[in-house]
Amino acid sequence: MTALEENARPQALDAEEARRVRNARLERVGRWLLPLVIMIVAIWLWDRICVWNEIPQYILPRPGVVLQTLRTDAPLLFSSLLVTLKITFLSLALAVVGGVGLAVLFAQSKWVEMSFFPFAVVLQVTPIVAIFPLINIYVDNQTAKLLLCAWIVAFFPILSNTTLGLNSVDRNLRDLFQLNGATRWQQLRLLRLPAAMPYFLGGLKIAGGLSLIGAVVAEFVAGASGQSSGLASRIIEAGYRLNAPRLFAALILISLTGILIFLVLSLVSHLILRRWHESALKQER
């Protein structure tokens, strides 16, 4: 190798490294800039369509009207949002406790899993609107009805993901624990639960959004009304009164809440996994 080639090689490596850094920066910027630009264009088109076609406000309000309604009706909408969030978080907490507890039980006994897992599948695949009439007969408390409906929707992702994680432990590691005389409890605590953590957190992110959806759907099918009712009742009321701006404002509030729940749970997942799991470690470029 000539001296010229020896000098050119480090320069080529430096150029390649600079290109990788530049691409990484562009990717980080584009990850939030591109969706933002698309959203701004979509809102602008929404506004122009309303103006160009002279669409009445009770059919399709302009974005500015929806934003104004969100400000003026904020006390009513946010009080209803708190009611919906109460059902959402309570159902999610119950889904975590029940799903993880049942998954641990399934992991300890294949016979238990084969016996009871089909019932969980039945609950998952049966529409909540079909189950609610039975819940309405057997449960008197309105909050308990909503909570049970939302729990049914959020329960299965945590159960199935956690069960899959507990059963996906490396057999070599499991054999090593057994050779060293580890008890079932030690295997569960030191091996199986840590291995199932990424699966559980993935199911938790899914269940977070589903618990919100379940709470809103439960309010719809329950026909909840009054000052202490959730956002679904505001949507129904606005639809009956042809108050499209309030309807859109409530829908936007639900969407933003769902996005915030997903982002918070994604952050929690990253903070838990970032130091040891491949899915959260920074990949070399």
Buried (B, 14 or more C-beta within 10 A) or exposed (E): EEEEEEEEEEEEEEEEEEEEEEEEEEEEEEEEEEEEEEEEEEBEEBBEEBEEEEBEBEEBBBBEBBBBBBEEBEEBBEBBBEBBBBBBBBBBEBBBEBBBEBBBEBBBEEEEBEEBBEEBEEBBEEEBEEBBEEBBEEBEEBBEBBBBBBBBBBBBBBBBBBBBBBBEBEEEBBEEBEEEEBEEEEBBEEBBBBBBBBBBBBBBBBBBBBBBBBBBBBBBBBEBEEEEBBBBBBBBBBEEEEBBBBBBBBBBBBEEBBEEBBEEBBEBBEEBBEEEBEEBEEEEE
